[in-house]
């Protein structure tokens, strides 16, 4: 309690006292500069991580699409070879060829076997280090 002098007379006025920890809590309301800087660094690291993940995922989608194109091209090649009669396919030894379609380079080899023709088609494309090899066997019925 404090004494306050008003107009020559002393009068007691009560001033509410707060607990020491309440005053400290009132002063700590909000964020400090250090807390704000730490939060910004953490947010920046999170955003950069998401950007890196996004880049990786988009590259994987692109590679997957090119691989699907390569498989479609190989399937088309095998289908076209299977329509040719076996006597004209590799009659005197292995036959090979090369073609580039939509950025996919394919190399195929047809070898003769006992009443079968073996087709090995190897494809390469941008973004792929090792070639993909597809193999198919065509039975000869003629």
DSSP file (Angstrom, degrees, kcal/mol; ACC not computed):
  #  RESIDUE AA STRUCTURE BP1 BP2  ACC     N-H-->O    O-->H-N    N-H-->O    O-->H-N    TCO  KAPPA ALPHA  PHI   PSI    X-CA   Y-CA   Z-CA
    1    1 A X              0   0    0      0, 0.0     2,-0.4     0, 0.0    13,-0.2   0.000 360.0 360.0 360.0 146.6    0.0    0.0    0.0
    2    2 A X  E     -A   13   0A   0     11,-1.3    11,-1.8     2,-0.0     2,-0.5  -0.860 360.0-133.5-118.7 151.1    1.1    3.4   -0.8
    3    3 A X  E     -A   12   0A   0     -2,-0.4     2,-0.4     9,-0.2     9,-0.2  -0.910  21.5-167.7-105.0 132.0    0.4    6.7    0.8
    4    4 A X  E     -A   11   0A   0      7,-2.6     7,-2.6    -2,-0.5     2,-0.7  -0.959  16.0-137.5-120.2 134.2   -0.5    9.5   -1.5
    5    5 A X  E     +A   10   0A   0     -2,-0.4     2,-0.5     5,-0.2     5,-0.2  -0.816  25.2 179.9 -94.4 117.8   -0.7   13.1   -0.3
    6    6 A X  E >   -A    9   0A   0      3,-2.8     3,-2.2    -2,-0.7    -2,-0.0  -0.974  65.6 -21.7-121.3 121.5   -3.7   14.9   -1.7
    7    7 A X  T 3  S-     0   0    0     -2,-0.5    -1,-0.1     1,-0.3     3,-0.1   0.845 125.0 -51.0  53.5  40.7   -4.4   18.5   -0.9
    8    8 A X  T 3  S+     0   0    0      1,-0.2     2,-0.4    -3,-0.0    -1,-0.3   0.204 120.8  99.8  85.7 -18.2   -2.3   18.6    2.2
    9    9 A X  E <  S-A    6   0A   0     -3,-2.2    -3,-2.8     2,-0.0     2,-0.5  -0.787  71.2-127.3-103.0 146.7   -3.9   15.5    3.6
   10   10 A X  E     +A    5   0A   0     -2,-0.4     2,-0.4    -5,-0.2    -5,-0.2  -0.748  30.4 179.9 -90.2 135.8   -2.5   12.2    3.5
   11   11 A X  E     -A    4   0A   0     -7,-2.6    -7,-2.6    -2,-0.5     2,-0.5  -0.995  24.8-127.3-136.8 140.4   -4.7    9.5    2.2
   12   12 A X  E     -A    3   0A   0     -2,-0.4     2,-0.4    -9,-0.2    -9,-0.2  -0.734  25.5-175.1 -89.7 131.9   -4.1    5.9    1.7
   13   13 A X  E     -A    2   0A   0    -11,-1.8   -11,-1.3    -2,-0.5     2,-0.5  -0.989  19.8-133.7-125.8 135.8   -4.8    4.5   -1.7
   14   14 A X        -     0   0    0     -2,-0.4     2,-0.5   -13,-0.2   -11,-0.0  -0.749  16.4-167.4 -92.3 130.0   -4.6    0.9   -2.4
   15   15 A X        -     0   0    0     -2,-0.5     2,-0.1     0, 0.0    -2,-0.0  -0.967  29.2-116.5-112.7 124.8   -2.7   -0.1   -5.6
   16   16 A X        -     0   0    0     -2,-0.5     2,-0.4     1,-0.1    -2,-0.0  -0.396  27.5-146.0 -64.5 132.2   -3.2   -3.7   -6.6
   17   17 A X        -     0   0    0     -2,-0.1     2,-0.3     0, 0.0    -1,-0.1  -0.800   8.5-148.8 -97.5 139.6    0.0   -5.6   -6.5
   18   18 A X        -     0   0    0     -2,-0.4     2,-0.0     1,-0.1     5,-0.0  -0.746  27.5 -97.8-104.5 156.0    0.6   -8.3   -9.1
   19   19 A X    >>  -     0   0    0     -2,-0.3     4,-1.5     1,-0.1     3,-0.6  -0.383  34.6-116.7 -67.2 150.4    2.6  -11.4   -8.5
   20   20 A X  H 3> S+     0   0    0      1,-0.2     4,-1.6     2,-0.2    -1,-0.1   0.856 114.4  52.2 -60.6 -35.4    6.2  -11.1   -9.8
   21   21 A X  H 3> S+     0   0    0      1,-0.2     4,-2.3     2,-0.2    -1,-0.2   0.803 103.7  58.0 -73.4 -26.0    5.7  -13.9  -12.3
   22   22 A X  H <> S+     0   0    0     -3,-0.6     4,-2.0     2,-0.2    -1,-0.2   0.898 106.6  47.9 -68.4 -39.7    2.6  -12.2  -13.8
   23   23 A X  H  X S+     0   0    0     -4,-1.5     4,-1.7     2,-0.2    -2,-0.2   0.890 111.4  51.0 -66.2 -38.5    4.6   -9.1  -14.6
   24   24 A X  H  X S+     0   0    0     -4,-1.6     4,-1.4     1,-0.2    -2,-0.2   0.907 109.8  49.7 -64.9 -42.2    7.3  -11.2  -16.2
   25   25 A X  H  < S+     0   0    0     -4,-2.3     4,-0.4     1,-0.2    -2,-0.2   0.878 108.5  53.0 -64.5 -37.8    4.6  -13.0  -18.3
   26   26 A X  H >< S+     0   0    0     -4,-2.0     3,-0.7     1,-0.2    -1,-0.2   0.876 109.8  48.4 -65.4 -36.2    3.1   -9.7  -19.4
   27   27 A X  H 3< S+     0   0    0     -4,-1.7    -1,-0.2     1,-0.2    -2,-0.2   0.768 108.8  54.7 -73.6 -25.3    6.6   -8.5  -20.5
   28   28 A X  T 3< S+     0   0    0     -4,-1.4    -1,-0.2    -5,-0.1    -2,-0.2   0.409  74.9 127.8 -90.0   1.7    7.2  -11.8  -22.5
   29   29 A X    <   +     0   0    0     -3,-0.7     2,-0.2    -4,-0.4    -3,-0.0  -0.380  64.7  18.3 -60.5 134.1    4.1  -11.6  -24.5
   30   30 A X  S    S-     0   0    0     -2,-0.0     2,-0.3     2,-0.0    -3,-0.0  -0.518 100.4 -57.3  99.8-171.3    5.0  -12.0  -28.2
   31   31 A X        -     0   0    0     -2,-0.2     2,-0.1     4,-0.0    -2,-0.0  -0.841  41.9-128.4-113.9 148.5    8.1  -13.4  -29.9
   32   32 A X     >  -     0   0    0     -2,-0.3     4,-2.0     1,-0.1     5,-0.1  -0.446  30.1-108.6 -85.3 167.8   11.7  -12.4  -29.5
   33   33 A X  H  > S+     0   0    0      1,-0.2     4,-2.4     2,-0.2     5,-0.2   0.879 119.1  52.8 -64.7 -38.9   13.9  -11.6  -32.4
   34   34 A X  H  > S+     0   0    0      2,-0.2     4,-2.5     1,-0.2     5,-0.2   0.925 108.7  49.4 -63.7 -44.7   15.9  -14.8  -31.9
   35   35 A X  H  > S+     0   0    0      1,-0.2     4,-2.2     2,-0.2    -1,-0.2   0.897 111.4  50.0 -61.9 -39.3   12.8  -17.0  -31.9
   36   36 A X  H  X S+     0   0    0     -4,-2.0     4,-2.1     2,-0.2    -1,-0.2   0.903 110.5  49.3 -65.5 -41.6   11.6  -15.3  -35.1
   37   37 A X  H  X S+     0   0    0     -4,-2.4     4,-2.3     2,-0.2    -2,-0.2   0.904 111.1  49.4 -65.7 -41.2   15.0  -15.9  -36.8
   38   38 A X  H  X S+     0   0    0     -4,-2.5     4,-2.5     1,-0.2    -1,-0.2   0.914 110.9  50.4 -63.3 -42.3   15.0  -19.6  -35.8
   39   39 A X  H  X S+     0   0    0     -4,-2.2     4,-2.3    -5,-0.2    -2,-0.2   0.894 110.4  49.7 -62.9 -39.7   11.4  -19.9  -37.1
   40   40 A X  H  X S+     0   0    0     -4,-2.1     4,-2.5     2,-0.2    -2,-0.2   0.897 110.5  49.9 -66.7 -40.7   12.4  -18.3  -40.4
   41   41 A X  H  X S+     0   0    0     -4,-2.3     4,-2.5     2,-0.2    -2,-0.2   0.929 112.2  47.7 -63.7 -44.9   15.5  -20.6  -40.8
   42   42 A X  H  X S+     0   0    0     -4,-2.5     4,-2.1     1,-0.2    -2,-0.2   0.906 112.5  48.8 -63.1 -41.1   13.3  -23.7  -40.1
   43   43 A X  H  X S+     0   0    0     -4,-2.3     4,-2.4     2,-0.2    -1,-0.2   0.906 111.0  50.8 -64.2 -41.7   10.7  -22.5  -42.6
   44   44 A X  H  X S+     0   0    0     -4,-2.5     4,-2.5     2,-0.2    -2,-0.2   0.903 109.5  49.7 -62.6 -42.5   13.4  -21.8  -45.2
   45   45 A X  H  X S+     0   0    0     -4,-2.5     4,-2.2     1,-0.2    -1,-0.2   0.908 111.7  49.4 -63.5 -41.4   14.9  -25.3  -44.8
   46   46 A X  H  X S+     0   0    0     -4,-2.1     4,-2.1     2,-0.2    -2,-0.2   0.910 111.5  47.9 -63.7 -43.0   11.4  -26.8  -45.1
   47   47 A X  H  X S+     0   0    0     -4,-2.4     4,-2.2     2,-0.2    -2,-0.2   0.910 112.3  49.1 -66.3 -42.2   10.6  -24.8  -48.3
   48   48 A X  H  X S+     0   0    0     -4,-2.5     4,-2.3     1,-0.2    -1,-0.2   0.887 110.2  52.0 -64.7 -37.9   14.0  -25.8  -49.9
   49   49 A X  H  X S+     0   0    0     -4,-2.2     4,-2.2    -5,-0.2    -1,-0.2   0.909 109.9  48.4 -63.7 -41.5   13.4  -29.4  -49.0
   50   50 A X  H  X S+     0   0    0     -4,-2.1     4,-2.3     2,-0.2    -2,-0.2   0.879 110.2  51.9 -66.5 -37.3   10.0  -29.3  -50.7
   51   51 A X  H  X S+     0   0    0     -4,-2.2     4,-2.1     2,-0.2    -2,-0.2   0.913 110.5  48.2 -65.4 -42.0   11.5  -27.6  -53.8
   52   52 A X  H  X S+     0   0    0     -4,-2.3     4,-2.2     2,-0.2    -2,-0.2   0.904 111.9  49.4 -63.9 -41.1   14.2  -30.3  -54.0
   53   53 A X  H  X S+     0   0    0     -4,-2.2     4,-2.5     1,-0.2    -2,-0.2   0.897 109.2  52.5 -64.4 -40.2   11.6  -33.1  -53.7
   54   54 A X  H  X S+     0   0    0     -4,-2.3     4,-2.2     1,-0.2    -1,-0.2   0.900 109.1  49.7 -62.3 -41.3    9.4  -31.5  -56.3
   55   55 A X  H  X S+     0   0    0     -4,-2.1     4,-2.0     2,-0.2    -2,-0.2   0.919 111.5  48.4 -63.6 -44.1   12.3  -31.4  -58.7
   56   56 A X  H  X S+     0   0    0     -4,-2.2     4,-2.2     1,-0.2    -2,-0.2   0.909 111.6  49.4 -63.3 -43.1   13.1  -35.0  -58.1
   57   57 A X  H  X S+     0   0    0     -4,-2.5     4,-2.4     1,-0.2    -1,-0.2   0.909 110.0  50.4 -65.2 -41.7    9.5  -36.1  -58.6
   58   58 A X  H  X S+     0   0    0     -4,-2.2     4,-2.1     1,-0.2    -1,-0.2   0.882 110.2  50.5 -66.3 -36.2    9.2  -34.2  -61.9
   59   59 A X  H  X S+     0   0    0     -4,-2.0     4,-2.5     2,-0.2    -1,-0.2   0.911 110.1  50.4 -64.7 -41.0   12.4  -35.8  -63.2
   60   60 A X  H  X S+     0   0    0     -4,-2.2     4,-2.5     1,-0.2    -2,-0.2   0.898 109.3  50.6 -64.1 -40.2   11.1  -39.2  -62.2
   61   61 A X  H  X S+     0   0    0     -4,-2.4     4,-2.2     2,-0.2    -1,-0.2   0.915 111.0  49.3 -62.8 -42.0    7.8  -38.6  -64.0
   62   62 A X  H  X S+     0   0    0     -4,-2.1     4,-2.2     2,-0.2    -2,-0.2   0.918 112.4  46.9 -63.0 -44.1    9.7  -37.5  -67.2
   63   63 A X  H  X S+     0   0    0     -4,-2.5     4,-2.3     1,-0.2    -1,-0.2   0.896 111.4  51.8 -65.0 -40.0   11.9  -40.6  -67.1
   64   64 A X  H  X S+     0   0    0     -4,-2.5     4,-2.1     2,-0.2    -1,-0.2   0.890 109.0  50.3 -63.3 -39.7    8.9  -42.8  -66.6
   65   65 A X  H  X S+     0   0    0     -4,-2.2     4,-2.1     2,-0.2    -2,-0.2   0.912 111.6  47.7 -66.1 -41.9    7.1  -41.2  -69.5
   66   66 A X  H  X S+     0   0    0     -4,-2.2     4,-2.4     1,-0.2    -2,-0.2   0.881 111.1  51.5 -66.2 -36.6   10.1  -41.8  -71.8
   67   67 A X  H  X S+     0   0    0     -4,-2.3     4,-2.2     2,-0.2    -2,-0.2   0.886 108.8  50.5 -67.3 -37.5   10.4  -45.4  -70.6
   68   68 A X  H  X S+     0   0    0     -4,-2.1     4,-2.0     2,-0.2    -2,-0.2   0.894 110.2  50.3 -65.7 -39.4    6.8  -45.9  -71.4
   69   69 A X  H  X S+     0   0    0     -4,-2.1     4,-2.4     2,-0.2    -2,-0.2   0.917 109.8  51.1 -61.7 -43.0    7.4  -44.5  -74.9
   70   70 A X  H  X S+     0   0    0     -4,-2.4     4,-2.4     1,-0.2    -2,-0.2   0.907 109.5  49.3 -62.2 -42.1   10.4  -46.8  -75.3
   71   71 A X  H  X S+     0   0    0     -4,-2.2     4,-2.4     1,-0.2    -1,-0.2   0.880 110.9  50.7 -64.8 -37.1    8.3  -49.9  -74.3
   72   72 A X  H  X S+     0   0    0     -4,-2.0     4,-2.1     2,-0.2    -2,-0.2   0.900 110.5  48.9 -66.2 -40.7    5.6  -48.8  -76.8
   73   73 A X  H  X S+     0   0    0     -4,-2.4     4,-2.2     2,-0.2    -2,-0.2   0.913 112.0  48.6 -65.2 -42.8    8.1  -48.5  -79.6
   74   74 A X  H  X S+     0   0    0     -4,-2.4     4,-2.7     2,-0.2     5,-0.2   0.919 110.6  50.9 -63.4 -43.3    9.6  -51.9  -78.8
   75   75 A X  H  X S+     0   0    0     -4,-2.4     4,-2.4     1,-0.2    -1,-0.2   0.896 110.1  50.1 -61.3 -39.6    6.2  -53.5  -78.7
   76   76 A X  H  X S+     0   0    0     -4,-2.1     4,-2.3     2,-0.2    -1,-0.2   0.904 110.9  49.3 -64.6 -41.0    5.4  -51.9  -82.1
   77   77 A X  H  X S+     0   0    0     -4,-2.2     4,-2.3     2,-0.2    -2,-0.2   0.931 112.2  47.3 -63.9 -45.8    8.7  -53.2  -83.5
   78   78 A X  H  X S+     0   0    0     -4,-2.7     4,-2.3     1,-0.2    -2,-0.2   0.898 111.6  51.5 -64.4 -40.2    8.0  -56.8  -82.2
   79   79 A X  H  X S+     0   0    0     -4,-2.4     4,-0.7    -5,-0.2    -1,-0.2   0.917 111.2  47.0 -63.0 -42.3    4.5  -56.7  -83.6
   80   80 A X  H  < S+     0   0    0     -4,-2.3     3,-0.5     1,-0.2     4,-0.4   0.875 113.5  48.3 -69.0 -35.4    5.7  -55.6  -87.0
   81   81 A X  H >< S+     0   0    0     -4,-2.3     3,-1.3     1,-0.2    -1,-0.2   0.871 105.5  58.6 -70.7 -35.4    8.4  -58.3  -87.1
   82   82 A X  H 3< S+     0   0    0     -4,-2.3    -1,-0.2     1,-0.3    -2,-0.2   0.684  96.9  62.0 -70.7 -15.3    6.0  -61.0  -86.0
   83   83 A X  T 3< S+     0   0    0     -4,-0.7     2,-0.3    -3,-0.5    -1,-0.3   0.669  88.0  87.1 -80.8 -16.1    3.8  -60.4  -89.0
   84   84 A X  S <  S-     0   0    0     -3,-1.3     5,-0.1    -4,-0.4    -3,-0.0  -0.607  92.2-103.8 -83.1 142.6    6.7  -61.4  -91.4
   85   85 A X    >>  -     0   0    0     -2,-0.3     3,-1.0     1,-0.1     4,-0.8  -0.324  25.3-120.5 -66.5 150.2    7.0  -65.1  -92.2
   86   86 A X  T 34 S+     0   0    0      1,-0.3     3,-0.3     2,-0.2    -1,-0.1   0.774 108.3  63.9 -63.5 -28.8    9.8  -67.0  -90.3
   87   87 A X  T 34 S+     0   0    0      1,-0.2    -1,-0.3     4,-0.0     4,-0.1   0.795 105.7  44.8 -69.9 -26.0   11.5  -68.0  -93.6
   88   88 A X  T <4 S+     0   0    0     -3,-1.0     2,-0.7     2,-0.1     3,-0.4   0.624  96.8  86.9 -90.9 -12.9   12.2  -64.4  -94.4
   89   89 A X  S  < S-     0   0    0     -4,-0.8     5,-0.0    -3,-0.3    -8,-0.0  -0.786 116.7 -28.8 -88.5 118.5   13.4  -63.5  -90.9
   90   90 A X  S    S+     0   0    0     -2,-0.7     3,-0.4     1,-0.1    -1,-0.2   0.890  75.9 168.2  45.7  59.1   17.1  -64.2  -90.4
   91   91 A X  S    S+     0   0    0     -3,-0.4    -1,-0.1     1,-0.2     3,-0.1   0.821  77.5  24.6 -72.0 -29.0   17.3  -67.1  -93.0
   92   92 A X  S    S-     0   0    0      1,-0.4     2,-0.3     2,-0.0    -1,-0.2   0.153 131.2 -44.7-123.7  21.3   21.1  -67.2  -93.0
   93   93 A X  S    S-     0   0    0     -3,-0.4    -1,-0.4    17,-0.0    17,-0.1  -0.837  91.4 -21.4 141.6-177.9   22.2  -65.8  -89.6
   94   94 A X        -     0   0    0     -2,-0.3     2,-0.4    -3,-0.1    17,-0.2  -0.280  52.0-158.3 -63.0 142.1   21.4  -62.9  -87.3
   95   95 A X  E     -B  110   0B   0     15,-2.3    15,-3.5    -5,-0.1     2,-0.3  -0.966  13.7-178.0-119.8 137.4   19.8  -59.8  -88.7
   96   96 A X  E     +B  109   0B   0     -2,-0.4     2,-0.3    13,-0.2    13,-0.2  -0.907   6.8 175.9-134.8 163.5   20.0  -56.5  -87.0
   97   97 A X  E     -B  108   0B   0     11,-2.1    11,-2.3    -2,-0.3     2,-0.3  -0.980  15.4-144.3-158.9 166.7   18.8  -53.0  -87.4
   98   98 A X  E     +B  107   0B   0     -2,-0.3     2,-0.3     9,-0.2     9,-0.2  -0.994  18.8 168.4-139.0 143.0   18.7  -49.6  -85.8
   99   99 A X  E     -B  106   0B   0      7,-2.2     7,-3.1    -2,-0.3     2,-0.5  -0.991  24.0-144.1-151.8 152.7   16.1  -46.8  -85.7
  100  100 A X  E     +B  105   0B   0     -2,-0.3     2,-0.4     5,-0.2     5,-0.2  -0.985  23.6 173.6-119.8 121.4   15.4  -43.6  -83.9
  101  101 A X  E >   -B  104   0B   0      3,-2.6     3,-2.1    -2,-0.5   -28,-0.1  -0.989  68.2 -20.9-132.2 122.6   11.8  -42.8  -83.0
  102  102 A X  T 3  S-     0   0    0     -2,-0.4    -1,-0.1     1,-0.3     3,-0.1   0.844 128.2 -48.6  49.4  41.9   10.7  -39.8  -80.8
  103  103 A X  T 3  S+     0   0    0      1,-0.2     2,-0.6    22,-0.1    23,-0.5   0.518 114.2 118.8  80.5   5.1   14.2  -39.5  -79.3
  104  104 A X  E <   -BC 101 125B   0     -3,-2.1    -3,-2.6    21,-0.1     2,-0.6  -0.920  51.3-154.3-107.1 121.3   14.3  -43.3  -78.5
  105  105 A X  E     -BC 100 124B   0     19,-2.7    19,-2.4    -2,-0.6     2,-0.4  -0.834  15.7-172.8 -95.3 125.2   17.2  -45.1  -80.2
  106  106 A X  E     -BC  99 123B   0     -7,-3.1    -7,-2.2    -2,-0.6     2,-0.4  -0.940  13.7-171.1-122.0 143.7   16.5  -48.8  -80.7
  107  107 A X  E     -BC  98 122B   0     15,-2.6    15,-3.0    -2,-0.4     2,-0.4  -0.993  14.1-172.8-129.4 121.7   18.8  -51.6  -81.9
  108  108 A X  E     -BC  97 121B   0    -11,-2.3   -11,-2.1    -2,-0.4     2,-0.4  -0.882  10.8-166.3-120.6 151.4   17.3  -55.0  -82.6
  109  109 A X  E     -BC  96 120B   0     11,-2.1    11,-2.4    -2,-0.4     2,-0.5  -1.000   5.3-159.4-134.4 133.5   18.7  -58.3  -83.5
  110  110 A X  E     -BC  95 119B   0    -15,-3.5   -15,-2.3    -2,-0.4     2,-0.3  -0.965  14.1-173.6-114.8 122.2   16.8  -61.3  -84.8
  111  111 A X  E     - C   0 118B   0      7,-2.5     7,-2.4    -2,-0.5     2,-0.3  -0.875  21.1-122.7-117.2 151.4   18.4  -64.7  -84.4
  112  112 A X  E     + C   0 117B   0     -2,-0.3     2,-0.2     5,-0.2     5,-0.2  -0.710  35.2 164.7 -93.1 139.6   17.3  -68.1  -85.8
  113  113 A X        -     0   0    0      3,-2.4     2,-1.1    -2,-0.3     3,-0.3  -0.649  54.5 -52.7-132.6-168.2   16.7  -71.0  -83.5
  114  114 A X  S    S-     0   0    0      1,-0.3    26,-0.1    -2,-0.2     3,-0.1  -0.644 119.0 -31.7 -75.2 101.4   14.9  -74.4  -83.7
  115  115 A X  S    S+     0   0    0     -2,-1.1    25,-3.0     1,-0.2     2,-0.3   0.709 128.4  88.2  57.4  23.6   11.5  -73.4  -85.1
  116  116 A X  E     - D   0 139B   0     -3,-0.3    -3,-2.4    23,-0.3     2,-0.4  -0.979  63.8-145.4-141.9 157.0   11.7  -70.1  -83.2
  117  117 A X  E     -CD 112 138B   0     21,-2.4    21,-3.2    -2,-0.3     2,-0.5  -0.995  16.3-150.1-120.3 130.2   13.0  -66.6  -83.9
  118  118 A X  E     -CD 111 137B   0     -7,-2.4    -7,-2.5    -2,-0.4     2,-0.5  -0.884   9.5-164.5-103.7 126.5   14.5  -64.7  -81.0
  119  119 A X  E     -CD 110 136B   0     17,-3.3    17,-2.7    -2,-0.5     2,-0.5  -0.945   6.1-174.5-112.4 125.6   14.2  -60.9  -81.0
  120  120 A X  E     -CD 109 135B   0    -11,-2.4   -11,-2.1    -2,-0.5     2,-0.5  -0.981   5.1-174.4-118.3 118.7   16.3  -58.7  -78.7
  121  121 A X  E     -CD 108 134B   0     13,-3.1    13,-3.1    -2,-0.5     2,-0.5  -0.964   3.2-167.6-117.8 119.8   15.5  -55.0  -78.9
  122  122 A X  E     -CD 107 133B   0    -15,-3.0   -15,-2.6    -2,-0.5     2,-0.4  -0.920   7.4-168.4-110.5 129.0   17.7  -52.7  -76.9
  123  123 A X  E     -CD 106 132B   0      9,-3.0     9,-2.7    -2,-0.5     2,-0.3  -0.912   9.3-176.7-121.3 145.4   16.6  -49.1  -76.4
  124  124 A X  E     +C  105   0B   0    -19,-2.4   -19,-2.7    -2,-0.4     2,-0.3  -0.972   9.2 169.4-133.0 150.6   18.3  -46.0  -75.1
  125  125 A X  E >   -C  104   0B   0     -2,-0.3     3,-1.9     3,-0.2   -21,-0.1  -0.966  45.0 -66.9-154.3 166.9   16.9  -42.5  -74.5
  126  126 A X  T 3  S+     0   0    0    -23,-0.5     3,-0.1    -2,-0.3   -60,-0.1  -0.316 118.9  24.6 -60.1 133.9   17.9  -39.2  -72.9
  127  127 A X  T 3  S+     0   0    0      1,-0.2     2,-0.5   -61,-0.0    -1,-0.3   0.353  98.7 103.7  93.0  -4.8   18.1  -39.5  -69.1
  128  128 A X    <   -     0   0    0     -3,-1.9    -3,-0.2     1,-0.2    -1,-0.2  -0.950  46.6-173.3-113.9 122.7   18.8  -43.2  -69.1
  129  129 A X  S    S+     0   0    0     -2,-0.5     2,-0.3    -3,-0.1    -1,-0.2   0.949  74.0  43.5 -78.8 -51.9   22.4  -44.3  -68.5
  130  130 A X  S    S-     0   0    0      1,-0.1    -1,-0.1    -6,-0.0     2,-0.1  -0.732  91.6-113.3 -95.9 144.2   22.1  -48.0  -69.1
  131  131 A X        -     0   0    0     -2,-0.3     2,-0.5    -7,-0.1    -7,-0.2  -0.372  23.2-125.0 -72.6 154.4   20.1  -49.3  -72.1
  132  132 A X  E     -D  123   0B   0     -9,-2.7    -9,-3.0    -2,-0.1     2,-0.5  -0.848  23.3-155.0 -96.4 133.5   16.8  -51.3  -71.6
  133  133 A X  E     -D  122   0B   0     -2,-0.5     2,-0.4   -11,-0.2   -11,-0.2  -0.943   9.7-172.7-115.8 128.6   16.7  -54.7  -73.3
  134  134 A X  E     -D  121   0B   0    -13,-3.1   -13,-3.1    -2,-0.5     2,-0.4  -0.940   5.6-165.3-116.4 140.0   13.5  -56.4  -74.3
  135  135 A X  E     +D  120   0B   0     -2,-0.4     2,-0.3   -15,-0.2   -15,-0.2  -0.981   9.0 175.1-130.2 139.5   13.4  -59.9  -75.6
  136  136 A X  E     -D  119   0B   0    -17,-2.7   -17,-3.3    -2,-0.4     2,-0.5  -0.987  18.3-146.0-140.8 149.6   10.7  -61.8  -77.4
  137  137 A X  E     -D  118   0B   0     -2,-0.3     2,-0.5   -19,-0.2   -19,-0.2  -0.972   9.4-161.3-119.7 128.6   10.4  -65.3  -79.0
  138  138 A X  E     -D  117   0B   0    -21,-3.2   -21,-2.4    -2,-0.5     2,-0.2  -0.938  15.8-136.8-109.3 121.0    8.3  -65.9  -82.1
  139  139 A X  E     -D  116   0B   0     -2,-0.5     2,-0.6   -23,-0.2   -23,-0.3  -0.563  15.9-133.6 -75.8 141.1    7.3  -69.5  -82.8
  140  140 A X        +     0   0    0    -25,-3.0   -55,-0.0    -2,-0.2    -1,-0.0  -0.839  32.7 165.0 -97.7 122.9    7.7  -70.5  -86.4
  141  141 A X              0   0    0     -2,-0.6    -1,-0.1     1,-0.1   -56,-0.0   0.292 360.0 360.0-118.4   7.6    4.7  -72.4  -87.8
  142  142 A X              0   0    0      0, 0.0    -1,-0.1     0, 0.0    -2,-0.0   0.453 360.0 360.0-109.2 360.0    5.2  -72.2  -91.5
